[in-house]
């Protein structure tokens, strides 16, 4: 059997999964929480197992350790680590009605920790038992990175070791799939719901690996031939597909949130440029170049939040030059265009800020405080503020905004 496809698939999956785990660990370091740490461990443990299972690394580990098939124990302990973390994760799920934000893996109450400790106690007992069974089984030769299960299933200690491993893994897959399935339907449509459903699908597909392995192990123990392909081909196929879907389920919502932050950061640039030209003291640094903006991949939450704060300061700076006629004209244009309340507010603010910037540049005297026109959206809460500013930025140079400014100029003239 060629080992090249297994090297390619296992190393690829392990590397990608470790990349996702690294992002989760980084997020946990920024915002420490037990739930986020468990998510990171749930991804890192099987990622390590896939890397070690690649025949090229499998043989390297055995040579360094001077013990054949030691890598098998490391692989199965890695998957067992996933099983333990997945069971904990399932217990730490917070139902949608019981959380006040978008955090899913949170809400570790005293009852939660009680259930977690009970389940971890099972792993704490069985992992040492599995280790003892492996070493007493004497499965050191031949070295079998792909056929260990069916080669050594005739040894009672190894057979029991394999059954315990598959039982823990299968239980974890069913448990987390059951919990995720029960709550996914209560989540609003979006990346988070899609990600949770991918975890469910991946867990159920990975159960095919457990089933194939148990059949092959049982057949080998009974010295029945002809079922080895279940262990060496079909089972790993189920495992690889399940791992890809579970990893995508964990990574998808985070990737979507990152893309949204980057999109918002770039969308705010025209509005930020407008207020920066009005008062350059508002910004901590000069405007980044177009290439710097396109290549912005890190610290997007901080950059976007800072840009939003500077825009808010710029709005307050420009407010004395905002023309009530522009606000009135923008409201009429929005009504004729059939805009909803959020787009109407954004159009009014965009037109008012463009008119105010032009008036400031022309040297128009500012209005006294009592004559200043209030602009919508200034009292928006933190959760709605960014979305409002992004809308304003998109309306800043839209045709409707130009129409409102033209109508106001005609009225004034």
MOKA-V171155 format. One record per helix or strand. SS is the DSSP state (~ for helix, > for strand). FROM is the first residue (numbers start at 0). LEN is the number of residues. Records with the same first field share a line. If there is no record, write none. Layout:
SS = FROM-LEN / FROM-LEN
This chain:
~ = 3-27 / 33-20 / 54-11 / 69-23 / 95-3 / 109-27 / 147-5 / 155-29 / 190-31 / 227-40 / 268-10 / 279-3 / 289-5 / 299-22 / 323-14 / 340-21 / 368-3 / 381-14 / 398-14
> = 92-1 / 104-1
